Amino acid sequence: MELVDKSTVKLVKHNASDVDVAHAAWVSNFGSEAEARDTTDVSKLINFLYKNRHMSPFEHGSFTFFVDTPIFVAREFMRHRTWSYNETSGRYKELEPRFYMAPKDRPMRQVGRIGNYSFEAGTPEQTGEVFMRTMESYEASWYAYKSMLDKGVAKEVARNVLPVGTMTQFYATANPRNVMQFLQLRNDGPALKEIRDVAVEIEAAFAEAMTLTYAAYKAYDWRDDKAEIEHLRNKVDQLTSELAWSTSRIGADL
């Protein structure tokens, strides 16, 4: 049995560049002449497009990644339905005894309420309990899986006993726009640690392939909008309270 404490991501191929973004945008104004335009400096155009949310020019390209990760991370990853996936099949292939084991420095305790959780380091006792119970589960489930296979049970039936910590592999393909959307959600503080580890590797590959687009993505991070919207909501609440107070005072004077 192999224990794995992190996911791995490999960029298989990509067909995407900053120049592709510029050409796609120029078609709107220049038609067939778009391909002939000077592309020596497209950074201002890319910044303008991203800042003003003109996102369709970022859809003309693709990235394909090979991801090795626990099943529970794969299921969260595949919530991004704008990506295309092909995953190792437990119906056709005998799965391998490779399981995820959370590293000791992984936060173990969930603190707070729904919608406002924080995760903190576990005690040595909690860390030991996680390791011991996880190992017990993996050993028992793997024994059950192999026992059924040895007795001729179909792989698609025997796999039912395997836990979500079993390692799986899949191809994931998306255009640059959807890669950035994935990164905004998954390489963010509140995101699950294990999927954030995947997002960090995807972000590094994306940054290298599309340096200007990545710079715009970082400069105009949409997550900043959340703080701005919250500020506006607080301002509206304040003005509403002040208006209600003023109205009550006017009524009292009358």
JOBELRA-V627143 format. One record per pair of residues at least 4 apart in sequence whose C-alpha atoms are under 6 Angstrom apart, sorted by the first residue. I is the first residue (numbers start at 1). J is the second residue. D is the distance in Angstrom with one decimal. If there is no record, write none. Layout:
I/J/D
I/J/D
This chain:
1/97/5.0
2/98/4.7
3/98/5.9
3/99/5.1
3/100/5.7
3/101/5.9
4/99/5.9
4/100/4.8
4/101/5.8
5/100/5.7
5/101/5.2
5/102/5.6
5/103/5.7
7/68/5.6
7/69/4.6
8/67/5.9
8/68/5.2
9/66/5.7
9/67/4.7
10/65/5.5
10/66/5.1
11/65/4.5
12/64/5.5
12/65/5.3
13/64/5.5
14/62/5.5
14/63/4.4
15/61/5.2
15/62/5.2
16/61/4.3
16/62/5.7
17/210/5.4
18/210/5.6
21/57/5.1
21/58/5.5
23/34/5.8
24/57/5.1
25/57/5.4
26/30/5.7
26/34/5.3
27/31/4.4
27/34/5.4
30/34/5.3
43/212/5.9
47/51/5.9
47/216/5.2
49/54/4.8
51/220/5.9
58/176/5.7
58/177/5.1
59/175/5.3
59/176/5.8
59/177/5.4
61/175/5.3
62/174/5.4
62/175/4.2
63/173/5.4
63/174/5.5
64/172/5.6
64/173/4.3
65/171/5.7
65/172/5.2
66/170/5.8
66/171/4.7
67/169/5.5
67/170/5.5
68/168/5.8
68/169/4.5
69/167/5.3
69/168/5.6
70/165/5.1
70/166/5.4
70/167/4.2
70/168/5.7
71/164/4.9
71/165/5.9
71/166/5.9
71/167/6.0
71/168/5.8
72/164/5.2
73/195/5.8
83/173/5.5
83/174/4.8
84/172/5.6
84/173/5.1
85/171/5.5
85/172/4.8
86/170/5.4
86/171/5.2
87/169/5.8
87/170/4.0
88/169/5.6
91/155/5.4
91/156/4.2
98/167/5.6
99/165/5.6
99/166/4.5
99/167/5.4
100/165/5.2
107/119/5.6
107/120/4.8
107/121/4.2
108/121/5.5
108/122/4.7
109/119/5.4
109/120/5.2
109/122/5.7
110/118/6.0
110/119/4.7
111/117/5.6
111/118/5.2
111/119/6.0
112/116/6.0
112/117/4.7
113/117/5.6
122/126/5.7
129/133/6.0
130/134/5.8
138/142/5.9
141/161/5.7
141/162/5.6
143/147/5.9
145/158/5.3
148/153/5.3
148/158/5.9
149/153/5.1
155/159/6.0
182/186/5.9
183/187/5.1
186/191/5.4
186/196/5.3
186/199/6.0
187/196/4.9
187/199/5.4
199/203/5.9
203/207/6.0
207/211/5.3
207/214/5.3
210/214/5.9
216/220/6.0
217/221/5.7
225/229/6.0
